[in-house]
Amino acid sequence: MSTSETYSRVAVVGAGTIGASWAALFLAHGLHVTVSDPRPDLEEYVTAQLAAFTPTLAALGLPTEDLTARLVFEPELEKAVADADVVQESGPDDLNLKQELFARLGAATRPGTLLLSSTSGIRATDFTARMAAPGRVAVGHPFNPPHLIPLVEIVPGEQTEAGALEDAAAFYRQVGKQPLILRREIPGFVANRLQSALFREAVHLVTAGVVSLKDLDTIVTSSIGPRWAAGGPFLTFNLGGGPGGLEHFLKHLGPGMEMLWQLLGKPSFDETTIATLDAQVREAYGDRTYDQLSTVRDRNQLALMATLHNAD
């Protein structure tokens, strides 16, 4: 299928949090969706998730009536993917499992089917190691939740065809996403590496007693978060250099930043660290349920996205 065509049949393999969110987005964009997962409560779980996602889909301006009219459940993998134009795999991030899964997907799908993985960090070259023909396989990594956050990182494997990358980008644009094709593959990709770097220092600052977990969240949402949402780190520091731009910023403030790099913490998720973080997150947010917190997060995210869209 070329980039001038549209896609109509999608198989979602793996129906956890990410897979169910993908299914909701695809259905809201009018696609026929087959969901495959061995979990015994598959239909009940996905249906409940669709109901939970409906307000956000509606706020995005998407149709939400009769979402399940084009939804099919098929626990048998080979049957689920046989007629798919695209497979969005969202199973556990276990290399052996993914290698087995993609070998089966390669054998069960048509030659032109796009095989995309939601993996958070495993390279396509690694999880396609048992496939005979991995040319139509790529990472299609979303940010959680996929039905809301725009970005999808499309990451090639060593044998991914260039046309498959363009087709993947066209597919994601068809369902309202903002796809970005990385120039080469790297473990963890880009967004998660950036997120991990910031989170590492956040964990260090909290466990070192510099700041509470709740106050650290406030610091991010009141400074770096909105600042980078409006411009990104490079544009932010380019503007920080005044008329001299990024060069002026780096020459004057770069040495201090390099010094801080040497002082950043290197925490580990040992039992003490986990217990400390768990106790503080319960103290900070334990008075609200998961659903309540998710609703507030999605409402705030929608407001931010709308503001940025209108600003353009």
N, C-alpha and C positions, 0 to 999 in steps of 0.2 A: 504493500500500500504506500503510495507516495504522499508527500506533504500537502498535495492539493486536494486530497480526499479527506473525508471525515470518518470517524470510528463510531461504531454502533453497538458492538458486543464486547463486554469486558468481563473477565473472570477475576474475582478477588480471592486470592488463596491465602488463608489465614485471617480469621475474623476476630482478632483481639481489638484493642482500642484503636490501633492505626487502621487495620483492615475495615472495621465497621465504619470508621470515619470516611475512608475512601469510598466505600459503597454508597454512603449517603450522598456524597458529592456527585458521584457518577449518575446516580438515579435522579438527582435534582437537575442534572443537565440532559436528561432525556435518554440516557443510555440503557441498554438491556444489560442487567448485571446478574451474574451467577456467582454465588458465594460458596466457597468450599473450605471446610474445616472439620476435623474429626470430633470436635467437642459435642457431647450428647445434647446440650441445650442450645444448639446453633441457632435455630429459628427464633426461639424465645429471646435469646440474648441480642441478636442483631435487630430484631423488631423493636425491642426496648431502647436500644441505642439510637435507632432512627427517630423514635419519638423524642428522645432527649436532644437530638441535634436539630430538630425541626425549627425551633425559634431562631437559631443562628442562621440557618439556611434562608429562612424568610427575611431576616434582617439584611442579608446579602442580596436580596431582590430575586431569589430563585423560587420557582414554583415548588410547593411542598405537598400538594394534594395528590393522593394515590401514589405515593412513592413506591409502595410495594407492588404496584401493578406490573412492573417490569423486572421484578426480583424473583430469582429462582435459587433454591438451596440444593446443592448437590455435594454430598460428602465424599463421593468417589472422585478423586482428582482427575483422572483421565477423562471421564465424562464431562466434568465441569469445564475443562479448557479446550475441548475438541473443536468447537466452533468459534472460539474467541478471536477477536482482532487484536486485543491487548490482554496480557495477564499482568496484574499488579500483585506481586507476592509480598506478604507482610507477616511471614512466620517468625519464629524466634531467631535471634541472632546467634545461631550455632553453626559453625562452619560445616561440620559433617552433615548436619541436617539439610543445610542449604545445598550442598553439593549433590546429595541424593535427590532432593526436590527438583533442582534444575535439570538434572539428568532425565528425570521422569517428564518434566515439562517439555524438554526438547524433543523427546520421543513422541509425546502425545499431541503436540500442537502442529498446526499447518506451517509450512516453510516461511510464510511472510508474517507470522504473528510476532508482535513485540513482546518480549519478556522483560519486565521491569521489576526491580526489587526495592522495597522500602528500607532495606538494611541501614542501620545507623552508622556502620563503619567498616563492614567487610568488603574487600575489593572484589569487583566482578571477575577479575582474572582468577581469583582464588575460588569463588563459589561456582565457577563454570568449569572447573578442572576436569570433571568427568563427562562433559558434554562433547559430542562429536562436532557440532556446528554452533558455536556461541556467537555468531556474527550479529544476531538480532537481540542480544542481551545487553542490558545496561542497568546501572543503579538509577532509580528514580526516587531519591531520598527527600521526603517531605519534612516539614517541621510540624510538631503536634499542636493542635489537631489539623490534619490535612484538609478538612472541609472548610477551614477558616484561614490559616496562615498561608500567604500566597506562594512562598518560595518552594520550588522543587529543584534540587541539585541533580543534574543528569551527569553521570560519571561513566566514562567508557572503560571497558576492559581492554586488554592488549589485542583482542581479536574482534572487538566491536566494530561494525561497519559504520562509516561516516554517515551513510544514509539512514541508518537506524537511529542515530542521535538526533538528526533533524526530524525524523518521524516522531520520535518520543517528544520532542519539544512541541511539535504541532499538536500532538494528542493532548498534552497538558494545557496548552493554550486553549484548546477546544473546551476544556472544562474549567476555564477561568483562572488557571494557575499562572505563576510567573516562573517559567523554567529558565535555568541557567546551565549551560553546558560547560563543565570544567575542562581545562586544556589537557590535563592528564590526571590519572587516578593517584590517590594518596589515601592511606588509612584514615578513617574518620572524616574524610572530605574537608569542606571548608567551614561550614556553619557550626558543626559540632566541635571542631578543633578550637574555634574562637570561643564558643560557649564553655568548653572544658577549661580553657586557659583562665577565663574570668572566674569560673566556679572554683577552681583550685585555690585562687587567692582569697575568694570569699570564705571558703572553708577554713583556710589558715587564719584569717582575721577573727572569725568567730571563735574557733577553738583556742586561739591564743589569748582570748579575753579582751581583745581590742574593742569589740563592738558586739552587740547582741544580734542574733539572727534577724529579728524583726527590724531593727534599725538598719542593718545592712541592706535589706530589701528596700527600705525607704530611701536610702542613699542612692541605690541604682535607679529606682523609679523616679527620683527627683533630680537626677543629674545625667548620668551616662545614658540611661534608657531613652528619654525624650531627645537628648542631644544627638545620639547616633541614629535614632529613628528619623530625624529630620535631615541628616546629612551623611551618616557613616563616618568611620574613624578618619579616613584620609581627607575627605572634604572638611571635616571638623578641624583637623590640625592645619590644613591648608589655609582656612580662614583664620585660625589662631595665629598664623604668622603675619597677619595684616597684609598690606600691599606687597610685601616680600614673599608671601605665600609659604608653601611647605618648606622650601629651602631655608628661609629665614627662621622658621619655627625650629627646624631640626638643628641648625647651627647654634641657636641660642638656648633651646630647652632640651635638645637631644641628649647632651651629656648628663643632665640630671635624670632623665628617663633611663638612660643606660645604667646609672648607679642604682636606681630602684629595681631594675631587672635583676641585679645581683642579690637584692634583699628579699625578693619574693619568696613566699613560703612553699614548702614541699610536703603537704600533709598526706597522710594515708588513711584509708577507710578501715582502720582497725576498730575493735569493739568499743573502745573509749570514745573515739571520734563519732562513730555512728550513734552511740547512746547520747552524747552531748547534743548533736544536731537534732535527734529525734525528740528529746525533751524540750528543746527550745522551739521547734516547729509546732509541737503540740500546745505549748504555752502561748505562742503567737497566734495560731490559727485554729486551735482545737475546739473553739466554741461554734464553728460552722462545719457543716457536712461537706463531703466531697462535691456533691451536686451544687450546693450553694456557692462554694468557692469557684467552681468551674463556670457557673453562670456569671459571677462578677468578672472573672477573667475574660470571658468571651465578650461581655458587654463593653468592657474597657478596650479590648482589642478592636472591636468593631468601630468604636468611637474614634480611636487613633487612626485606623485605616481610612475611615471616611474623611477625617480632617486632612490627612496627607493627600488623598485623592483629590479633594476639592482645592487644595493649595496648588496642585499642578495646573 
